[in-house]
Amino acid sequence: MKLSARNKIPARVTKINYGEAIANVEMDACGTRLVSSVTVEAVKELGLSEGAEVTVVVKASDLILATE
C-alpha cells in the first residue's frame, strides 16, 4: 500500500477500549502513549489486539505548533 503521509510511528498496542461503534486503541511508541479512535469494524478488519506491533500514520494538511 502506498501512502503519502510522512509521519509513520512504530508502536505496540497496549489496550483496546470498545464502545458501541468506536474503539479507542491505546499504543506505546517508545514510551509515549498514543490513542487513536477508530471504528470497531476497523479494529476487526486490521486484526488489532493487545501486543500487536503497528505503524501509526499521521497525515494532516495543516499543522500548527505553539508554545506558551
C-alpha positions as YAML, in Angstrom:
chain: A
units: angstrom
residues:
- id: 1
  name: MET
  ca: [0.00, 0.00, 0.00]
- id: 2
  name: LYS
  ca: [1.40, 3.42, -0.94]
- id: 3
  name: LEU
  ca: [0.91, 6.31, 1.46]
- id: 4
  name: SER
  ca: [1.67, 9.99, 1.03]
- id: 5
  name: ALA
  ca: [1.87, 10.54, 4.79]
- id: 6
  name: ARG
  ca: [5.42, 11.14, 6.01]
- id: 7
  name: ASN
  ca: [4.73, 10.71, 9.72]
- id: 8
  name: LYS
  ca: [4.96, 6.99, 10.43]
- id: 9
  name: ILE
  ca: [5.50, 5.95, 14.05]
- id: 10
  name: PRO
  ca: [6.18, 2.35, 15.11]
- id: 11
  name: ALA
  ca: [4.16, 1.39, 18.19]
- id: 12
  name: ARG
  ca: [2.70, -1.53, 20.16]
- id: 13
  name: VAL
  ca: [-1.00, -1.82, 21.06]
- id: 14
  name: THR
  ca: [-1.34, -1.80, 24.85]
- id: 15
  name: LYS
  ca: [-5.12, -1.68, 25.29]
- id: 16
  name: ILE
  ca: [-8.33, -1.51, 23.27]
- id: 17
  name: ASN
  ca: [-11.43, 0.07, 24.83]
- id: 18
  name: TYR
  ca: [-14.52, -0.92, 22.85]
- id: 19
  name: GLY
  ca: [-17.61, 1.23, 22.60]
- id: 20
  name: GLU
  ca: [-20.72, 0.51, 20.55]
- id: 21
  name: ALA
  ca: [-19.29, 1.83, 17.29]
- id: 22
  name: ILE
  ca: [-15.92, 3.37, 18.20]
- id: 23
  name: ALA
  ca: [-12.88, 1.81, 19.85]
- id: 24
  name: ASN
  ca: [-10.04, 3.71, 21.50]
- id: 25
  name: VAL
  ca: [-6.79, 1.96, 20.67]
- id: 26
  name: GLU
  ca: [-4.02, 2.79, 23.16]
- id: 27
  name: MET
  ca: [-0.44, 2.35, 21.98]
- id: 28
  name: ASP
  ca: [3.10, 2.73, 23.26]
- id: 29
  name: ALA
  ca: [5.58, 4.42, 20.92]
- id: 30
  name: CYS
  ca: [8.99, 4.25, 22.64]
- id: 31
  name: GLY
  ca: [7.48, 5.31, 25.96]
- id: 32
  name: THR
  ca: [4.99, 7.81, 24.54]
- id: 33
  name: ARG
  ca: [1.30, 6.95, 24.94]
- id: 34
  name: LEU
  ca: [-0.78, 7.39, 21.80]
- id: 35
  name: VAL
  ca: [-4.54, 6.89, 21.47]
- id: 36
  name: SER
  ca: [-6.46, 6.54, 18.24]
- id: 37
  name: SER
  ca: [-10.25, 6.46, 17.92]
- id: 38
  name: VAL
  ca: [-11.30, 4.13, 15.12]
- id: 39
  name: THR
  ca: [-14.42, 2.17, 14.31]
- id: 40
  name: VAL
  ca: [-14.89, -1.24, 15.92]
- id: 41
  name: GLU
  ca: [-15.17, -2.59, 12.38]
- id: 42
  name: ALA
  ca: [-11.70, -1.21, 11.55]
- id: 43
  name: VAL
  ca: [-10.21, -2.87, 14.65]
- id: 44
  name: LYS
  ca: [-11.60, -6.20, 13.46]
- id: 45
  name: GLU
  ca: [-10.55, -5.68, 9.81]
- id: 46
  name: LEU
  ca: [-7.00, -4.75, 10.87]
- id: 47
  name: GLY
  ca: [-6.81, -7.69, 13.27]
- id: 48
  name: LEU
  ca: [-5.73, -5.43, 16.13]
- id: 49
  name: SER
  ca: [-5.16, -6.93, 19.56]
- id: 50
  name: GLU
  ca: [-3.13, -6.12, 22.66]
- id: 51
  name: GLY
  ca: [0.57, -6.65, 21.95]
- id: 52
  name: ALA
  ca: [0.22, -6.13, 18.19]
- id: 53
  name: GLU
  ca: [3.05, -4.21, 16.53]
- id: 54
  name: VAL
  ca: [1.59, -1.42, 14.39]
- id: 55
  name: THR
  ca: [2.63, 1.65, 12.45]
- id: 56
  name: VAL
  ca: [0.77, 4.82, 13.38]
- id: 57
  name: VAL
  ca: [0.30, 7.05, 10.35]
- id: 58
  name: VAL
  ca: [-0.40, 10.73, 10.92]
- id: 59
  name: LYS
  ca: [-1.48, 12.81, 7.96]
- id: 60
  name: ALA
  ca: [-2.51, 16.41, 8.21]
- id: 61
  name: SER
  ca: [-2.89, 19.17, 5.66]
- id: 62
  name: ASP
  ca: [-2.36, 21.88, 8.30]
- id: 63
  name: LEU
  ca: [-0.24, 21.65, 11.39]
- id: 64
  name: ILE
  ca: [0.09, 24.45, 13.91]
- id: 65
  name: LEU
  ca: [2.67, 24.32, 16.68]
- id: 66
  name: ALA
  ca: [2.59, 26.78, 19.54]
- id: 67
  name: THR
  ca: [4.48, 27.37, 22.75]
- id: 68
  name: GLU
  ca: [3.31, 29.14, 25.87]
...
